[in-house]
Amino acid sequence: MSTDLQRRPCTRGFVRRRLGAGGFTLAEVLAALLLMAILIPVTMQGVAVASRAGVLGQRKATAMRIAERVLDEQIITGQVAAATPYGNVIDGDITYPWTMTSEPWTEDAMTVLTVVVSFDVQGRTFEVAASTLYDPTAVPTTTSPATITP
């Protein structure tokens, strides 16, 4: 009979090991919550900064294209002196106000034309500027495509 008792597994020790092995202590749970309380705000701030940088980059690129287009249109149409030196360009749902200034160039009888385009990103106003040299005595010319004769 003593051999039968030795063959049976001891359930009491098995249960103790199983209950002690599963689950976290209160200290571990609190430490994890503290870590999350620190990491989540820092991560969200990083996401906000990245989002702002992305929007700023897109709007800056759009504002620069607008500045270049305004300069080109003013020069090509010959309205540099006669045109209004300010305006607005709407791109999507964003309005980009622009202003144009002209100053004499110190090296020659040319003029420096500068277009400044403003835009807002999250409550802050940013500006980009594009400048070029313009000769007011030059007459804009258009060329026609050359004809090819066989």
N, C-alpha and C positions, 0 to 999 in steps of 0.2 A: 503494500500500500504506500509506502514511502516513495517508491519509484514513480507512482502515478502523480503524486503531488509535485514532484520535481519537473515533470514534463509539462505541466500547465504553465502558460505564460502569466506573468504577474501583470494584471491589468492596472493595478494601482500605479506603478511606476510609468507605464505607457501613457496613461492619462495625464499625469503630471508633466511629462515631457511635452506632450502635444499642446496643452494649455499654455505653457510658458513660452513656446516657440512662436506662436502666432500673435500678431498685433504689435502695436507701437506703445511705448510708454507715453505718459502725459508730457514729459520733458521733450521727447522726440517730436511730438505733434506741435508743441509750442515753438520749438526751434524751427521747424519747417514753416510754420505760419509767420514767424518773425522774418525769416529769409524771404518769403514771398512778399511781405509787407514792404521790404526794402527794395526788392528787385522790380516789382511791377511798376511803381511810379517812375523809376529810373528808365525802364524800358519804354514806357509810354512817352516820356520826355524825348527819348531818342527817336521814336517814331514820329513825333510831332516836328522835331527839328529836320528830319529827313524829308518829311512831307513838305515843309515850308521851303526847303532848299530846292526840291523838285519843281514846285510851283514857281518859285523865283526864277529858276533857270528857264522854264518855258516862257514866262512872261517877258523876261529879258531878251530872249531870242526873238519873240514876236515884236517887241518894241524896237529892236535894232532893225528888223526887216522894214518896219513902218518908217523909221527915220531914213533909211536908204531910199525907199520908194518915194518919200516926199521930196528928198533932195533931187532925185532923178527927174521927177515930174516937174518940179520948178525950173530946173535947168533946161530940160528938153522943150518944154512949152514956151520958154523965154519969159516967164512971168516972175522972175526973181525980184525985180524992183517993183513991179505993179501988183503983185499978189499980196493977200493978207498974210502977215507973218505968224499966224497961229491958226489952229484948227483942231479938230477931233477926228480920230479914226476909230470905228467900231469894229472889233474883231470878236465874233461870237457874241457873248453877253458882256464883254469888257470894253470900256471906252478908254482910249489912249489919247490924252491931249498932247499936242505938240506945239512948239514954238520955234521960229527960225530967226536967227540973227546973222548979220553980215558985218564984217570988219575988214578994213584994208589990210592987205598983206604987206609986210615990211620989205620983202625982197624984190617985189615987182609991182606992176600996175594991176595986179589981180586982187580978188576979194576972197576972203575965207568965209564960206557959208557953213553954218552950224545949225543942225536941227536937234533939239532936245525933246525926247519923248518921256512922259511920266506914266507911272502905273503904280497901283497899290497891291500889296501882298500882306494879308492879315493885319490891316490897320496901319501899316507903314508905307510911306511913299518912296519910291525908288525912281531914278532917272538914268537914261542912257543917252549918249550924244554921238552923232555922226557928223563929221566935217569933211569938206572938200574945197579945193581951190576952184575958183570960177573967174573966167575972163569976161567982164561985161562988154568988151569991145568985139568979142568974137560972135559971129552970127551962127546959130545952130543950123547945120546942114543935114539933109537926109540923103541917103544914097539909095539908088535903085539897084536891084540885082543885075549883074552883068548878063548879057545875052550870049549864049554860046552858039556859034555857027559851025556847022559841020564842014 
